[in-house]
Amino acid sequence: MPFKMISKAFRKIKEPGELRRLLANASWLAYDRVFRLALNLFVVGWMARYLGPKLYGNYDYATSITMVVGVIAAFGTNSIVVRDLVRYRERTTDILGSAFLIRQFGGILSVIISTVVVFILNPDEPMTQLLVIVVSVTYLFASVDVVDLYFQSLIKSKYSVIANNTAFFLLSIIRIILIVYQAPLMAFAVAGTAEVAVAQIGMLIVYRRVTGHFVFRWKWNFVLAKQMFHDSWPLMLAAASQLLLLKISQVMLGNMVSYKELGEYSAAVKISEVWYFVPFVIYTTMYPKLIEFKSISNEQYMRRMQDYFSIMAFISYLAVIPTFFLNEWVIYIIFGSQYVKASFILGIHIWAGLFVAMTTARNTWCNIENDTRSVLYSTLAGALLNIAMNVPLIKLYGGVGAAVSVMIARIVTGFLSTLFMSRAIFIMQVKSLFLHGFWRIIKDDILE
């Protein structure tokens, strides 16, 4: 019986149609993330062993500062650009051109602010200052990401995957060479910036080959850009708050305790966040379809939204539960005995991932309903709560306290706050924790 069900599922997937198209797109995105994360874990683990907790913590401190500031590079336009490209195909060149220039301005602003921030926070650390400047340069290339958004809107992410993975593979080889030849810390920062530059150049080449058009055909439209910014600024602030949730603990640990403690915490977080690509893959594939369901039937739209939440929960459990029980083994294998203290941190931090998935699914609904302010308020509340709890918890418990703070903030941001947005969506989230409707998805969409 199970064999017949599996055979039937495979036949269903192989049939031409919407399911096959969605799974093909998700497969390309999953391949992209799995390939990059597997190779990245190997390289980062090796790099962390080579540098040791202190230098690795210093590097992570610099990248955390630039990531928090660099959120303004995109001005929160990602989902807005995809939404508009799906709805208004005839205005593609205007949408891409406007988004490109908005993000180019944001990239320049990110470099300037990152530099100012590090000189204020670390006035007597020239190495840290230089690291931040080098890493922040990556945001000068952020504008080219609109090509990736274009392919997302078409559910043809394989083209972005090809460009990104080619650059990532080449630069991973360079990082390994740097480790073998015992290069200084600054060389790894330069390599990371070079990776982003090469990937974006590759993206432009792929866009030209696939569409037959040059980016010079894109047009700036002031009215469209103004509307885009009007819709996206709450998302930009929400993304900033989201990154505060992700990275503020690293910044605070580096300033309040030590770079060594930060290095151990960062090792745990690196593993905990590895699987975050899965909610992103599901979101990227489902977002355009959910927009279409909304235009067809509200009943069908809400049913698919429940399916979406349940899939997110199921995938989360697959990642969270094994990692929770194998945390010490995972840390030792990847980072070595120097980072053994990180295992307990990982056991706590991994549970935040379940609510990352809940947040991603809930924010999808908010974006479709154009309720971007709710995304902002919930994420900002979580970020402020995280900062407030970090002050006493980091002083008392170091990295463990930071992990507890992040987990509580995630629960507030992605779950409890939904109750104030929509009772129906909150009920969906609660049901999804018990995998409500998940087996119906398997039966109706795959086995039938």
C-alpha positions as CSV (number, residue, x, y, z in Angstrom):
1,M,0.0,0.0,0.0
2,P,2.7,2.6,0.9
3,F,4.6,1.7,-2.3
4,K,1.4,2.3,-4.4
5,M,0.9,5.7,-2.7
6,I,4.5,6.7,-3.4
7,S,4.3,5.6,-7.0
8,K,1.0,7.6,-7.4
9,A,2.6,10.7,-5.9
10,F,5.5,10.5,-8.3
11,R,3.2,10.1,-11.3
12,K,1.3,13.1,-10.1
13,I,4.4,15.2,-9.8
14,K,5.6,14.1,-13.3
15,E,2.4,15.2,-15.0
16,P,2.5,18.6,-16.7
17,G,0.7,21.2,-14.8
18,E,0.8,23.8,-12.0
19,L,2.0,21.4,-9.3
20,R,5.0,20.3,-11.4
21,R,5.8,23.9,-12.2
22,L,5.7,24.9,-8.6
23,L,7.7,21.9,-7.5
24,A,10.3,22.6,-10.2
25,N,10.8,26.1,-9.0
26,A,11.0,25.1,-5.4
27,S,13.5,22.4,-6.3
28,W,15.8,24.9,-8.0
29,L,15.6,27.2,-4.9
30,A,16.1,24.3,-2.6
31,Y,19.1,23.1,-4.6
32,D,20.5,26.6,-4.5
33,R,20.2,26.8,-0.7
34,V,21.2,23.3,0.1
35,F,24.3,23.4,-2.1
36,R,25.4,26.8,-0.8
37,L,24.6,26.1,2.9
38,A,26.3,22.7,2.9
39,L,29.4,24.1,1.3
40,N,29.2,27.2,3.4
41,L,29.0,25.2,6.6
42,F,32.0,23.3,5.6
43,V,34.0,26.4,4.7
44,V,32.8,28.5,7.6
45,G,33.4,25.6,10.1
46,W,36.9,25.3,8.8
47,M,37.4,29.0,8.8
48,A,36.1,29.2,12.4
49,R,38.5,26.5,13.5
50,Y,41.4,28.3,11.8
51,L,40.6,31.7,13.3
52,G,39.5,30.6,16.7
53,P,36.5,31.9,18.7
54,K,38.0,35.4,19.2
55,L,38.9,36.3,15.6
56,Y,35.8,34.5,14.3
57,G,33.7,36.6,16.8
58,N,35.4,39.8,15.6
59,Y,34.5,38.9,12.0
60,D,30.9,38.1,12.9
61,Y,30.6,41.3,14.8
62,A,31.6,43.3,11.7
63,T,29.2,41.5,9.5
64,S,26.4,41.8,12.0
65,I,26.7,45.6,12.1
66,T,26.7,45.9,8.3
67,M,23.7,43.5,8.1
68,V,21.6,45.5,10.5
69,V,22.4,48.8,8.7
70,G,22.3,47.3,5.3
71,V,18.6,46.5,5.5
72,I,18.0,50.0,4.1
73,A,19.8,49.0,0.9
74,A,16.6,47.4,-0.5
75,F,14.2,49.9,1.2
76,G,11.9,46.9,1.8
77,T,11.0,46.7,-1.9
78,N,11.5,42.9,-2.4
79,S,7.9,41.6,-2.0
80,I,6.4,44.9,-3.5
81,V,8.5,44.5,-6.7
82,V,7.5,40.8,-7.0
83,R,3.8,41.7,-6.4
84,D,3.8,44.5,-8.9
85,L,5.6,42.4,-11.6
86,V,3.0,39.7,-11.2
87,R,0.1,42.2,-11.4
88,Y,1.4,44.6,-14.1
89,R,3.5,42.7,-16.6
90,E,3.2,45.5,-19.2
91,R,5.1,47.8,-16.8
92,T,8.1,45.5,-16.2
93,T,10.8,47.9,-17.5
94,D,9.4,50.8,-15.3
95,I,9.2,48.6,-12.2
96,L,12.7,47.2,-12.6
97,G,14.2,50.6,-13.4
98,S,12.6,52.3,-10.5
99,A,13.5,49.6,-8.0
100,F,17.1,49.5,-9.3
101,L,17.7,53.2,-8.7
102,I,15.9,53.1,-5.3
103,R,18.2,50.3,-4.2
104,Q,21.3,51.9,-5.6
105,F,20.7,54.9,-3.4
106,G,20.1,52.6,-0.5
107,G,23.4,50.8,-1.0
108,I,25.4,54.0,-0.9
109,L,23.5,55.1,2.2
110,S,24.3,51.7,3.8
111,V,28.0,52.1,3.4
112,I,28.0,55.6,4.8
113,I,25.9,54.7,7.9
114,S,27.8,51.5,8.6
115,T,31.1,53.4,8.6
116,V,29.7,56.1,11.0
117,V,28.2,53.5,13.3
118,V,31.4,51.4,13.7
119,F,33.5,54.6,14.4
120,I,31.0,55.5,17.2
121,L,30.8,52.0,18.7
122,N,34.4,51.0,18.3
123,P,36.5,54.2,18.2
124,D,39.7,52.4,19.3
125,E,39.5,49.3,17.1
126,P,40.9,50.1,13.6
127,M,40.8,46.5,12.5
128,T,37.0,46.3,13.3
129,Q,36.4,49.6,11.5
130,L,38.2,48.4,8.4
131,L,36.3,45.1,8.5
132,V,33.0,46.9,8.6
133,I,33.9,49.2,5.7
134,V,35.1,46.3,3.5
135,V,32.0,44.2,4.2
136,S,29.6,47.1,3.8
137,V,30.8,47.6,0.2
138,T,28.7,44.6,-0.7
139,Y,25.6,46.8,-0.5
140,L,26.8,48.8,-3.5
141,F,25.8,45.8,-5.6
142,A,22.4,45.3,-4.0
143,S,20.5,47.0,-6.7
144,V,21.2,44.2,-9.2
145,D,19.0,41.9,-7.0
146,V,16.0,43.2,-8.9
147,V,16.9,40.7,-11.6
148,D,16.4,37.9,-9.0
149,L,13.0,39.4,-8.2
150,Y,12.1,39.4,-11.9
151,F,12.7,35.7,-12.1
152,Q,10.8,35.1,-8.8
153,S,7.8,36.8,-10.3
154,L,7.9,34.4,-13.2
155,I,8.5,31.4,-10.9
156,K,11.7,30.7,-12.8
157,S,14.3,31.0,-10.0
158,K,16.7,28.5,-11.7
159,Y,18.4,31.4,-13.6
160,S,19.2,33.2,-10.4
161,V,20.5,29.9,-8.9
162,I,22.9,29.4,-11.7
163,A,24.5,32.8,-11.4
164,N,24.7,32.8,-7.6
165,N,26.0,29.3,-7.3
166,T,28.7,29.8,-9.8
167,A,30.1,32.8,-7.9
168,F,29.7,31.1,-4.6
169,F,31.5,28.0,-5.7
170,L,34.5,30.0,-7.0
171,L,34.7,32.2,-3.9
172,S,34.5,29.1,-1.6
173,I,37.5,27.8,-3.3
174,I,39.3,31.1,-2.7
175,R,38.3,30.9,1.0
176,I,39.8,27.4,1.3
177,I,43.0,28.7,-0.3
178,L,43.1,31.5,2.2
179,I,42.8,29.0,5.1
180,V,45.4,26.7,3.7
181,Y,47.9,29.6,3.2
182,Q,47.0,31.1,6.6
183,A,45.7,34.4,5.3
184,P,44.9,37.2,7.8
185,L,41.3,38.0,8.8
186,M,41.0,40.9,6.4
187,A,41.4,38.6,3.4
188,F,38.2,36.7,4.3
189,A,36.3,40.0,4.4
190,V,37.6,41.0,1.0
191,A,36.7,37.5,-0.4
192,G,33.1,37.9,0.9
193,T,32.7,41.2,-0.8
194,A,34.2,39.9,-4.1
195,E,31.7,37.0,-4.0
196,V,28.7,39.4,-4.0
197,A,30.2,41.4,-6.8
198,V,30.8,38.4,-9.0
199,A,27.3,37.0,-8.4
200,Q,25.7,40.2,-9.4
201,I,27.7,40.5,-12.6
202,G,26.6,36.9,-13.3
203,M,23.0,37.9,-12.7
204,L,23.2,40.6,-15.3
205,I,24.7,38.2,-17.8
206,V,22.0,35.6,-17.2
207,Y,19.3,38.3,-17.5
208,R,20.7,39.4,-20.9
209,R,20.8,35.8,-22.2
210,V,17.4,34.8,-21.0
211,T,15.4,38.0,-22.0
212,G,17.5,39.3,-24.8
213,H,17.4,42.7,-23.2
214,F,20.0,45.0,-21.6
215,V,19.4,46.6,-18.3
216,F,19.8,49.9,-20.1
217,R,16.2,49.4,-21.2
218,W,14.9,49.8,-17.7
219,K,13.2,53.2,-17.0
220,W,12.9,55.4,-14.0
221,N,9.3,56.3,-13.2
222,F,9.0,58.9,-10.4
223,V,5.3,58.2,-9.8
224,L,5.8,54.5,-9.7
225,A,8.9,54.8,-7.5
226,K,7.0,57.1,-5.1
227,Q,4.1,54.5,-4.8
228,M,6.6,51.7,-4.4
229,F,8.3,53.5,-1.6
230,H,5.0,54.4,0.0
231,D,4.1,50.7,0.0
232,S,7.5,49.4,1.1
233,W,8.7,51.8,3.8
234,P,6.9,49.8,6.6
235,L,8.5,46.7,5.2
236,M,11.9,48.3,5.3
237,L,11.4,49.2,9.0
238,A,10.1,45.7,9.6
239,A,13.1,44.2,7.8
240,A,15.3,46.4,10.0
241,S,13.5,45.2,13.1
242,Q,13.8,41.6,11.8
243,L,17.6,42.0,11.4
244,L,17.8,43.5,14.9
245,L,16.2,40.2,16.0
246,L,18.8,38.2,14.1
247,K,21.9,40.2,14.7
248,I,21.6,42.6,17.6
249,S,22.5,39.9,20.1
250,Q,25.8,39.5,18.3
251,V,26.5,43.2,18.4
252,M,25.6,43.4,22.1
253,L,27.6,40.3,23.0
254,G,30.7,41.7,21.3
255,N,30.3,45.0,23.2
256,M,29.1,43.7,26.6
257,V,31.1,40.5,27.0
258,S,33.8,39.5,24.5
259,Y,34.5,38.5,20.9
260,K,35.3,35.0,22.2
261,E,31.8,34.6,23.7
262,L,30.4,36.0,20.5
263,G,32.3,33.5,18.4
264,E,30.8,30.6,20.4
265,Y,27.3,32.1,20.1
266,S,27.8,32.7,16.4
267,A,28.7,29.1,15.8
268,A,25.4,28.0,17.3
269,V,23.4,30.6,15.4
270,K,25.1,29.7,12.1
271,I,23.7,26.1,12.4
272,S,20.4,27.2,13.8
273,E,19.8,29.5,10.9
274,V,20.9,27.0,8.3
275,W,17.4,25.7,7.6
276,Y,15.8,29.2,7.4
277,F,16.2,28.9,3.6
278,V,13.2,26.4,3.6
279,P,10.5,28.9,4.7
280,F,12.1,31.3,2.1
281,V,11.9,28.6,-0.7
282,I,8.2,27.9,0.2
283,Y,7.4,31.6,0.4
284,T,9.1,32.5,-2.9
285,T,7.3,29.7,-4.7
286,M,3.8,30.2,-3.1
287,Y,3.7,34.0,-2.9
288,P,2.8,34.6,-6.6
289,K,0.2,31.7,-6.5
290,L,-1.5,33.0,-3.4
291,I,-1.9,36.4,-5.1
292,E,-3.7,34.6,-7.9
293,F,-5.9,32.6,-5.5
294,K,-6.9,35.8,-3.9
295,S,-8.1,37.2,-7.2
296,I,-10.1,34.0,-8.0
297,S,-11.9,33.1,-4.7
298,N,-11.5,34.2,-1.1
299,E,-12.6,30.8,0.1
300,Q,-9.9,29.1,-2.0
301,Y,-7.4,31.7,-0.9
302,M,-8.0,31.1,2.8
303,R,-7.9,27.3,2.4
304,R,-4.6,27.6,0.6
305,M,-3.3,29.9,3.3
306,Q,-4.1,27.3,6.0
307,D,-2.2,24.8,3.8
308,Y,0.7,27.2,3.6
309,F,0.9,27.6,7.4
310,S,0.7,23.8,8.0
311,I,3.5,23.1,5.5
312,M,5.7,25.7,7.2
313,A,5.1,24.0,10.6
314,F,5.8,20.5,9.3
315,I,9.1,21.6,7.7
316,S,10.1,23.4,10.9
317,Y,9.6,20.3,13.0
318,L,11.8,18.3,10.6
319,A,14.6,20.7,11.2
320,V,14.1,21.7,14.9
321,I,13.5,18.3,16.6
322,P,16.6,16.4,15.3
323,T,18.9,19.4,15.9
324,F,17.6,19.8,19.5
325,F,18.6,16.2,20.4
326,L,21.8,16.2,18.4
327,N,23.1,19.7,19.2
328,E,26.4,18.7,20.9
329,W,27.3,16.2,18.2
330,V,26.5,18.8,15.4
331,I,28.6,21.5,17.0
332,Y,31.6,19.2,17.5
333,I,31.5,17.8,14.0
334,I,31.3,21.2,12.3
335,F,33.2,23.6,14.6
336,G,35.3,21.3,16.8
337,S,36.0,21.1,20.5
338,Q,36.9,24.9,20.7
339,Y,33.2,25.6,20.3
340,V,31.7,22.9,22.5
341,K,30.0,25.5,24.8
342,A,27.9,26.5,21.7
343,S,25.9,23.2,21.9
344,F,23.6,24.3,24.8
345,I,23.0,27.6,23.0
346,L,22.1,25.8,19.9
347,G,19.6,23.6,21.8
348,I,17.7,26.8,22.8
349,H,18.1,28.9,19.7
350,I,16.9,26.2,17.3
351,W,13.3,26.5,18.6
352,A,13.1,30.1,17.5
353,G,13.1,28.7,13.9
354,L,9.6,27.4,14.3
355,F,8.4,30.9,14.8
356,V,10.5,32.2,12.0
357,A,8.4,30.0,9.7
358,M,5.2,31.3,11.3
359,T,6.4,34.9,10.8
360,T,7.2,34.3,7.1
361,A,3.8,32.8,6.5
362,R,1.9,35.4,8.4
363,N,3.8,38.2,6.7
364,T,2.9,36.7,3.3
365,W,-0.7,37.3,4.2
366,C,0.0,40.8,5.4
367,N,1.8,41.6,2.1
368,I,-1.0,40.3,-0.1
369,E,-3.5,42.3,2.0
370,N,-1.2,45.3,1.8
371,D,-1.2,45.4,5.6
372,T,2.5,46.2,5.8
373,R,2.2,48.3,8.9
374,S,1.2,45.3,11.0
375,V,4.4,43.6,9.8
376,L,6.3,46.7,11.0
377,Y,4.6,46.9,14.4
378,S,4.9,43.2,15.3
379,T,8.6,43.0,14.2
380,L,9.5,46.2,15.9
381,A,7.9,45.0,19.1
382,G,9.9,41.8,19.0
383,A,13.1,43.7,18.2
384,L,12.6,46.1,21.1
385,L,11.7,43.2,23.5
386,N,14.8,41.4,22.4
387,I,17.0,44.4,23.1
388,A,15.4,44.9,26.5
389,M,15.8,41.3,27.6
390,N,19.3,41.1,26.2
391,V,20.7,43.7,28.6
392,P,20.1,41.6,31.8
393,L,20.2,38.2,30.2
394,I,23.5,38.7,28.5
395,K,25.1,40.2,31.6
396,L,23.9,37.1,33.6
397,Y,24.3,34.3,31.2
398,G,26.2,35.5,28.1
399,G,25.4,33.6,24.9
400,V,22.8,31.4,26.6
401,G,20.9,34.5,27.8
402,A,21.0,35.9,24.2
403,A,19.5,32.7,22.8
404,V,16.7,32.8,25.4
405,S,16.0,36.4,24.5
406,V,15.8,35.7,20.8
407,M,13.4,32.7,21.3
408,I,11.0,34.7,23.4
409,A,11.1,37.7,21.0
410,R,10.4,35.3,18.1
411,I,7.3,33.9,19.8
412,V,6.0,37.4,20.3
413,T,6.8,38.6,16.8
414,G,5.6,35.7,14.7
415,F,2.8,34.2,16.8
416,L,1.3,36.2,19.7
417,S,1.2,39.4,17.8
418,T,-1.0,37.8,15.1
419,L,-3.9,37.8,17.5
420,F,-4.0,41.6,17.2
421,M,-3.9,41.5,13.4
422,S,-6.5,38.9,12.5
423,R,-8.2,36.3,14.7
424,A,-8.7,34.0,11.6
425,I,-5.0,34.0,10.8
426,F,-4.0,33.4,14.4
427,I,-6.3,30.4,14.5
428,M,-4.6,29.2,11.3
429,Q,-1.3,29.4,13.1
430,V,-2.5,27.5,16.1
431,K,-4.0,24.8,13.9
432,S,-0.8,24.6,11.9
433,L,1.2,23.7,15.0
434,F,-0.9,20.5,15.1
435,L,-0.4,20.1,11.3
436,H,-4.1,20.8,10.7
437,G,-5.0,19.8,7.1
438,F,-1.4,18.6,6.3
439,W,-2.4,15.1,5.3
440,R,-5.3,16.5,3.3
441,I,-2.7,18.4,1.3
442,I,-0.9,15.1,0.6
443,K,-4.2,13.3,-0.3
444,D,-5.8,16.0,-2.5
445,D,-2.8,17.7,-4.2
446,I,-0.5,14.8,-4.6
447,L,-2.2,11.4,-4.3
448,E,-5.5,12.3,-6.0
